[in-house]
Amino acid sequence: MRTLLLALALLAASSATLAQSPAQAAYAKRWPLALSAERAGAYRVELDRSVYTTTAWADLRDVDVLDANGKPVAAALFGPEQPTALPARRIVVPWFPLPAPAQGAGEPASVSAQFGEHGRIVRIEASGGIPSEDTGRAFLVDLSGIRDNPEALEITWDPGEPREARFRVEGSHDLQTWDVMQSRVTLMELQRGTQRLLHDEAPIQAGFRYVRFVPLDAAAALPIREIRVRLDAAHLQQTVAWSEMQGRRMREHGVDGFVYHSDGRYPIALANLAMDDFAVGEWTLESRDADDAPWRLRAGPWVAYRVDGERPSASPDQALSSGPVRDRQWRLRSRGALPERAPTLRLGYRPEVMVFLAQGTPPYALVAGSASARRATVPMPALVDALRRDRGAEWQPAPAYLSTAAVLAGDAALVAPPEPRDWKAWLLWGVLLLGAGLVAAFAFSLLRGRPPA
């Protein structure tokens, strides 16, 4: 009986161990994420071609965001047109006060900077300048975390006394060489009765990592509270990405056509042909996801053409009738005779957006490519709305950018793991057989020890 109890205890202990140490899902690749701003609450990262060619599932369930400890954070996938995934127009950026130029000098004193990840400034130390109480008349804005085109800097200061200050705005890539972007910018706040005149922005040019404001007068330092960069709205409009494929002629069930194989799970929404010979034809486009699946009509019939001359023209892009499709196989059919050479099939898509919360320990990374992983379902629109109530009606998740991918488990992560053996069932049967044997042995020992009648 003691042996039976010991076996049951071992079974319970093994079950607890299995529950406490679940197997971690392996991913094929990992992309470190560069954040445009710190403490933004939530971020959006646009997927690129490398992510679509790595994922193993049509619904992108194996695309996720992990923190520095490898733990998943709340993340969800959205189409680029959905409100939760829309890009932010304004982003808070770090700024640093600089020593004002000495009497008669034209530039602030030289500074040395300590840099963190992705060229972001962590600390600035001045090597000279006028007394510290005048520090801040000149200031430096760090745009190293912004990869989109900036349009202007919006400066917020504590309201109060009327003020007016003039600056020269300069840009730099390395904090050593400076180019003049605006020779004269005036920042002011004037009030007369109930009327208020406020000018708190400075136009800037794209292509600079750092922006410096050099004072042109003796005005007091601005009591700056926050600086935001306003992004170019036209640049934020998402363009269509195209995947071009080469096909081969194939006859299936008596139907001739050109068959193409996609290398990724792109959300295809547009189609067209790249016909170098300017051929004309009437085409239909079909797709399927596997060899044993039926072909489904996606676009057409449409007349594809390309005409050269003084005013070149070509057939417009065809929108798929079914909406975005992630199928791997595509087939072109023609109402007339097929040309000898397969035309290049162009499939267009708008990259999707992963929105995630700033949870856990940064830095964060996007991972993809797993036969066993599945991203958790979270109510991201409600979470973003809650953050918007705290941060303002115009707030949107700040941009995050994909860095160079690193291979983790590679193609091995795309292979489904073998079915795990049910060790608990085997142990239970073993315990039962052991218990039955012990009972039989105990009964036999009683029979042998019975005294004669």
N, C-alpha and C positions, 0 to 999 in steps of 0.2 A: 504493500500500500504506500509506503514511503517512496518507493521508486516511481509509482504512478503520479504522486503529487509533484515530485521533482520534474518529471517530464512535462507536466502541465505548466509548471512555472517557467521552464525553458521556452515553451511555445509562446507564452505571453510576453516574455522578454524579447524574443526574436521579432514578434509582431510590433512591439513598441519601437525597436531599432529601425525596422523598415519604415515606420510612419515618421520618424524623426529625421531621416536622411534620404529624402527623395532625390532621384537622379536629376542632375541639371541638364537641360536641353542644350545641345551643341548647335552652333551657328556656323555658316560657311564663311561669312565676312563681317567685318566691323568697320564702321566709319566714325572716327572722332568728330564731335560737333563743336564748331566755333560759335559762341554766343555773341550776338551783336551788343547786348547790354547785360549788366549784372542785376540780379534781384528784379527781373521783369515779371516773375510769377508764372508765366507760361510762354512757350516758344512755338514757332512753326518752322518746319524744315521741308523744303521742296525736294521730292525724290528725283533722282536722275537715272540715266540709262543703266548705270552699273547696278542699281538696286533692282530694277525690273528684270535684269538678266540673271540675278542671283536668287530671287525668291522661288520657292518650290510650289506655291499654291496660287490658284487663280484669284482667290480673295485676299491675298497678301497677309494671311493670318500670321505668317512667320516673320513679319517686319515689326520690330519693336524698338524701344529706347531703354537703355540700361544706365544706371548711375555708376560711379567709380567702383563700387563694390560688386557690380554685376547683378544688382537687383533691378527688376523692371519698375518703371515709374508709370503713372497714369498717362496713357497715350491713345490716340484714336486717329483713323485715317479719314480724310475728307477730299472731296473734289474741289478743284481750285475756285469754283464759283460759289461754294457754300459759305454762308456768313461767318461761321466759326473759323474758316481758314483764310479769310481775306487778309491781305498784308497790312501791316501797320504803316501809317503815313508819317508818324512822328515817333522818335525814339530818344529816350534820355541818354545822354552821353557824358562821360566824365570830363571834368575840367580842373585846372590847377592854376592858382594865382602865381604870378611871376614878379620878381623885383622890377620896379619901374626903372627906366633909364636914368642914369646919373645926369646931373645938371649939364646941359649942352649935348648930351649923347642922343643918338637917334634910334637906338635899339635897346631892348632890355639886356640886363646882364646875362652872361652865358650860364647855362644850366646843364646839369648832367641828370640823366633819367635812368631809373631802374625799370626794366621791362619784364612783363610776365608772358603768358601764353599769347601766341598770335600777334606779337608786337604791341600788346596793350601796356600802357604806362602804369606802373604800380606806385612810383614815388619820384618826385623831382627835388633835386637839391641845387641851390643857387651858389655860384662861386663869387658873387659880388652883388652890387646894387646899392640903392639908397636905403635908409633906415626901414625897419620892418613895419612901422605904422603906415607906410605908404605902399606896402606890398599889396598887389591886387589890382592896381590900375591897369597893368598889363596882365593878360591871362592866356592860357593855352588850353585848347580843346582837343581831346583825343578821339579821332574818328577811325582808329585802326580796326575796330570791330565791325565797321559798316562796309559791306561789299556792294550795296546798291548805290545808285547815283544820288548824291545829296543835292538839294536845291537851295537851302538856306539854313542858318542857325537861328533859333528862336531863344532869346535870353529872358528869363524871368527873374526879377529882383523884388525885394521887399518894397511895397508901396510906401509912400511917405512924402518926403520933401521933393519939390520939383528939381529935376536934374537934367543935365545935357552933357554928353561926352562924345568926343570924336576919336576915331581909331583908324589905323591902317591895318587891313586884314591880309595876312600872308599865309601861304601854304607850304608844307614841306613833306618829304618822304622819310627823312632820316634825322630831323631836328638839327641838321647842320646847315643845309642850303635852303634858303627861303625864297619863294616867288611871290610877288605882289598879286593878290586876287582883286582887292578893292583898295584903291588909293585913299579913299575917304568915305567912312561910314559914320553916321550920326545916330546915337542911341539917346532917346530923350523920353521924359515924362513931364508934361506941363498940364496945369489945371487952372481954370478960371471959372469960378462959381461951380455950376454943375457940368460944365464942359471939360473934357479931358482929352488931351492929345498924347498918344502913346506910339512910339516907334521902337520896337524891341527886337528887330530881326536884321540879319546881315546876309546878303546873297553870297554864296560861295560856289566854287567850281568843283567838279568831280575829279577824282584822280589823286587826291592828297590824303595822307594818313593823319596829318596833324595840322591844326589851324591856330595861328597866333594873332592876338589883338594887341597892337602897339598903340599906346595913347599918343594923340597929337596935340593935346592941350593939358592944362594943369587941373582938370576936373578931378573931384574926389573919386575914389574907387567905387565901382558899382556894388551894392550889397546883393551879389548874385545868389539866388536860391537854387536855380536849376537851369540847365541848358539842354535844349532838345534839337536834334537835327530833323529837318523836314525833307522827306524823300521826294524825288521827282515822280509825279503821279503817272506820267506817260511810261516811264521806265518800269514801273511796278506792274503794268498790264502784261499778263502772261502770254507769251507767244506759243505757237504750235510747234512741237518737236516732231521730226519726221524720222521714220525708220524705213530704209530702202532695202528691198529684198530681190534676189535673183531667183527665178523659177525654172522649172523644167517641165517638159511636155509629158502628160500622163493621160492614159485612157482608163476610165473606170466605169463599169456597167454600161459600156457602149457610149460613154460621154467623153469627148476630148476637151482638154483644157490645160492651162498652165498652173502648176501647184507650187506654192511658196510655203516656207517654214519660218516662223518667227522665232527669234532667239530670246524673247522675253515676254513677260506678262504685262504688256503695255495696254492702257485703256484706250484702244483704237476707236476714234470717232470720225475720222476723215479718210478718204482714199482718192488716189489719182495715179496716173501713169507718167513715167519719165521716158518719153519715146524719142530717142535720139534721131531716128530716121523720119520724124514728122509724119508717121503713118496715121491713118484715120481708121477707126473701127468702132463698133457698137458692142459694149462689154457689159457683163454682169459679174458681180463679185459675191462669192460665197465663203463661208468659213465653218470650221469645226475644230474640236479640241483633241480628238483622238481618231485613230484609223477606223474604229468600229462605230463612230458616231455619224449621223446623217449630216449632209451638207445643208446649210441654211443660208437663204438669200440675205445679203447685207446691203447691197447697193446696186442700182441699175434697173433696167438697162440705160446706159448713158453713152453718148458719143464722145470719145476721147480724141482730141486733135491738138496739133501744135503747128502753127503757121508762121513762117519766117517772112521777113520783108521790112519795109520801112516802119510798119506798125505791127510788131510781132504780137501774136495772141495765142492763147492756149485754153483748153477746156478748164472750167472751174473745178475746184475740189468738191468731191461728192461726200455729203454727210451720210453716215450709216443710218439706215431706217430703224435699226433696233437700239440705237444708243451705243455707248461705249461697250466694246467687246474685247475680251482677253484671250481669244482662241489662238492656238498655236499653228493651225493649218489654214491656208487661204487658197482659193481657186478662182482663176479668171476664165470665163467662157465668152466666146464671141458668137454672134449670130451669123457671121460670115466665116470664111476660111481663116484658120489660124495662121499667123505669120510664121516663118521658119524660126525666127529668134524670139524668145520670150521677152516681152517688155519688162522694164524695171517697175515693180510695184512699190508705190509710196504710200505708207500708212501713217497718218498723223494722229497725235494725241496731245493732250494738255497734262503735264505732270501733276500728280496728286500731292497733297500736303499732309504731313504728319504733325499733329498738334500734341504737345506734351506739357505736363506740369513740372515745375522746378522742385522736385521732391528728392529725398535722399541726399547723397553726397556728390557734388560735381567733381570732375567734369563728366559730361554725358557722352554717350555714343549710340549711334543707330546700328542695329544688327539685322541681318536678313539671311535667309537660306537655311531652313531646318525642316526635316521631315516629321519631327515630333513636337516642336514648339507651337504655341498658340497664344496670341496676344489677348490679354484680359479685356473684357468689355467694360467700359466706363462711360458714364453720362457726361461726356466732354462738353457738349453745348451748355448744359446747366452749370458746369464748373466755370466755364469761361464767362457766362453771364454773371455769376456771383463775383468774379474778379472785376468785371466791368463796373458793377455797382460800387465797388470800393475805389476804383482808380479813374473813373470818369467815363462818360458816354462814348467818347471817341477811342477808348483804349482797345487795342487788339494785341494778340500774342506777338512778341518781338521776333525778328528773324533769327534763325540759327542756320549755319551753313555746313554742308558736308565737307570733311577733309579727305585726304587720300585714304583709300580703303586698305585695310590690313587683313590678310587671310587668317582665319581661325582654324576651324576643322576642315575647310575646303569642301570638296565634293563628297567627302565621307558623311557630312552632316545632312546631305540630301537623300541618303539611303535610309529607308525606314528600318528602325531597330527590330531585332527578332522579338517575337512574342515572349514576354516574361513568364517564367515558370511559376506556377502557384505553389510556392514553398509552404505556405500555411496549410493548404489542403493536404499536401504530402505529410507534413508533420502531424496533422490531426489524425490521418489514417494510421500513421505509425504509432501515435499514442494510443489509439483505440486497439490496435492489434497487440501492443505491449500490455495494455490493461487486460485484454481477454486472455492473453497467455498467463499473466500473473494470477488471474482468477482460477484458471484451469489448474495451474500448479498448486495453488492453495487448496483446492478441492481434492486433488490427488493426494496431497500430503495428509489431509484429514482422513481419507479412506484407508491409507496405509497404516495410520496410527490408531484405528478403531480396535478396541479389545475384542477377543473372541466371545461369541454368545454363550 
